[in-house]
Structures are given as C-alpha cells and as structure tokens.
Amino acid sequence: MLVIGIESSAHTFGVGIVDGERIIANEKSSYNVGTWGMIPSKVAEFHISNARATLERAVERAGIDLEEIEGVGYTMGPGIGPCLQVGELTAKTIAAKLNIDIVPVHHGIAHIEIAKKFAKLRDPIALYVSGGNSQILKLVEKPTKHYAVLGETFDIGVGNMLDNFARSIKLNPAWGSSVAKLAEGGKYIPLPYTVKGTDFAFTGLLTSAVEKIGKADPKDIAFSLQETAFSMLCEATERSLLLTNSRELCVCGGVAQSKRLKEMLSDVAKENGARFGYAPDEFNADNGAMIAYAAEKLIEKGISVPVKKCGIEQKYRIDRGLVW
C-alpha cells in the first residue's frame, strides 16, 4: 500500500512515502535555527514556502506519480501550532484531491514505531527524547491499547534544555549536537541531579549550567551538562526496565541521535540482560517516513477520519494517541 506521510511539528517539513514495509522516499526541508532558535510564525512561513518542493522531491525519489498514493497521514501533534497546521493542510489537500484515506498520527508514537521496526524489537521500554518531550513509555493492552507513561520530565524536554544552553553560550547552530561537539575533551564539574522515581527535571540543571558560563571552561560545562542529563535519563529508564521486568529497550526521538546517550543506554541494557536498539539517525530526527509508516499501519486496521474532522492538537498526550 502506497502511503505518504507529512511531518511538520517543529523545524522540519518532512515528506515520506512507504510501500508496505519499504520506505521508498524520505525528503525534508529544515528551518535554520541559527543562534536564535525557532520563532513559530517564521518556521511556519518556511514550511509553506518549502512544502510543494519537498513533496515533489519525495514523489520523484519514490519513482511514482502522486495519483498512485492510496493513503495519507500527518502529524496531529504534539508540536508548534502554526507548523502543525501547515502539515495538516498539506495532507488534507492531498486526501481531498485524490479521494483517499487520511489519518492523524501522534508524533511520539511514530518515533517509537519506526525505532521498533529498524531495531526489530517487539515490546520494548521506549525512552522517547526530543526537543519538547522526554518520556519513558511502554505499550499496554488495558483498559485499551495505548502507550502508558512510566516516567517523564516534570518541566522541559531534554532536547529543549540542551538547545537553551546552546543559545545561552552562543553556539551555532543552537542544537544539542553542537553541545556534544563542545563537550569533547571536557571534564566533569558538579551540577544539580534531579530524579524522582522514574521522573526527572531539567530546569535546575540548565540554570546552574548557564550560571557557570564565563566562570568555568565551556567544554567542562557542556560535558557536565550532557553527562548529568543523560545519567538522569538512564537511571529512570533502568528503574522502569526493572519494575516492568522488560527484556527490550529502545531510544527514539531527536536526542536519540546522541552517540553518548546510546552508549550509556547500551550499558544499561547489557547490565540487565535486555536487547537494545534504535533507528538510524535519519529516522530519529523528525521525518516524514515515520509518519507514513504509522499511517499505513493505522489505515490497514481500518482507522481513518473524514477530511472535515481532521485537526491538530499542540499538547497531544501520547497515552491518547492511536495505536494498532
């Protein structure tokens, strides 16, 4: 089944196309955050300007005609409102033009499911870490099938925390990957560590790190910030792994591109006899293929919505997201 997916929750406008289990296109256009970060209206304007060209590249890469598409999915949320609306409108236009099924997809569920696909995992504990989200999740059957939240951030996502620090220290681009590069060769200095059971918080850590700018070596601050944040995530994830007696673990989302985080989680899995996996970085970063993959699975289960009833939800909770 040929299904197209539209991702537009934040800085990336992505278009992916799947045919059964095969991903045959995954094109994207990404807003340049520079040192200033994301201004919602500007990012939405960027998506509007790049939507058509990104769609055309995906169709060309897939080697098909748009008219061959049999279903379409889009990111319903969570995300930045004006950006989500661009993706929704694009998907609705395609669905109405081709008279095909359309389905809203939860951004986080798409991240988890694409990671499970590539890692060949059936029922993992999932650490979902991105700009706006940091959660530990597991698929459960009751009272209805859904992703249960085992632990999550009390305040901001770990990606948001890293991006905020990057802006404060004037890194360009202001991304977590820039913090990781700066951290190379750094030494540890004490910073606040906040874990409550399987939950965690990052604002105290961020505030302390920002206060040290100009007072300590930037490499040491970046190294300590990253190590502390990732250690918090690993502690809470390991506790969730043990409490649920799980034997599989995956990490997904934008921050899952971090080599250091994957190293630390791999150690956690080995120490507890669990299999560990993740998707290639292309599919941990926001992308349309993961939306197309999730949409195809939902449509195959007979799940779709009328075009007129489509919508977005900026604070769409993952435990309410559609699963199959």
Secondary structure, 3 states (H helix, E strand, C coil): CEEEEEECCCCEEEEEEEECCEEEEEEEEECCCCCCCCCHHHHHHHHHHHHHHHHHHHHHHHCCCHHHCCEEEEEEECCCHHHHHHHHHHHHHHHHHHCCEEEEEEHHHHHHHHHHHHHCCCCCEEEEECCCCEEEEEEECCCCCEEEEEEEECCCCHHHHHHHHHHHCCCCCCCHHHHHHHHCCCCCCCCCCCEECCEECCHHHHHHHHHCECCECHHHHHHHHHHHHHHHHHHHHHHHHHHCCCCEEEEECHHHHCHHHHHHHHHHHHHCCCEEECCCHHHHCCCHHHHHHHHHHHHHCCCCECHHHCCCCCCCCHHHCCCC
